[in-house]
Each structure stands twice: as structure tokens, then as C-alpha cells.
Amino acid sequence: MVQPDNPEAEKRRAGPLRVARAVFWSFLGIRRSKDHDADATILTPVQVIVAGVLGAALFVFCLIMVVRYVTR
């Protein structure tokens, strides 16, 4: 088993709410550099990609539902 270079980095993983919040604010384009730096040390690329794809899918779904509601 491969040991991580920094054992504390393995312990400090972002939870789902932290990932969702980071991706949400990134979608809006509003991020403080302090929050960005903190997230960069905790978030993994896989977490960001999965949350981004889910967020985009949810956004598209909401747009489709709004258009269907308005056009009825």
C-alpha cells in the first residue's frame, strides 16, 4: 500500500456540502481568494468534477422544467 507524502492531507477531506458550496460559488463566479486557497488544499479533482457535472445536470433540468411550465 502506498503511503501519502502528507498524512494530514489524507485526513483532511472535504465533505459533500463543502464541495457543493465551492462548486456553486464557482458557477456564479464569486469566490474569495481565501476560500479558494482553503478549498484547493482540501478538495480533490474527482470531487470537483463529479460535483460540477451534477450541478450542471441539475441546472439544465431546472431550466427544462421552467421552460415546460412557462410554455403550457
N, C-alpha and C positions, 0 to 999 in steps of 0.2 A: 504494500500500500504506500502511495506517495504522500509524504508529509508536506503540508503547505509551508511556504517560506515564512509566512507570518501567521502564527497560530491564532492571534487575536482577530485577524481578518476573517477567518473561518467562523468564529463565534459571532461576529457582528454581521448578521444578515438582515436585510430589510424585510419587514412583514408585508403582507399583501396591501394593507391600507397605505403604507408609506410608498410603495411602488405606484399604486393607483394615483395618489396625490401628486407624486413627482411627474407622472406622465400627463395628468390632467393639466397641471400648470405649464408643462412644456407645450401641450396642444395650444393653449392660449397665448403662449409666448411671453408669459410673465414669470420670471424667475429671479430671485435674488442670488447674487453670486455666492453668498454664504451658504444658502440652501443647496445650490448646485454643487459646491465643493463637498459638502457633507454627503450628498447623495452619491457622488462619484466614488466615494470610498466604501459605500455600503452596497449599492445596487450592482447586480451582475448584468452583463449584456443580455443574457437569456431572460431575466426578469423584465427588463425594459422592452425587449422585442415582443414577448408574449402580452404584456400589458398594453403596448401600443397597438398591436393587432386587435386585441379585444376591444380597446377603446374606440378604434376606428370602425369596427364592425357595429358596435353599439350606436355610434354617431350616425352611420349610414342607415341603420334600422330605424332610428328615431326620425330621420329625415323622410324616409319612405312612409312611415306612419302618419306624419304630419301632412304630407302631400296627399295621401289617400283620404285623410279626414277632410281636408280643405276642398278637394275636388268632388266630394259626394254631394 
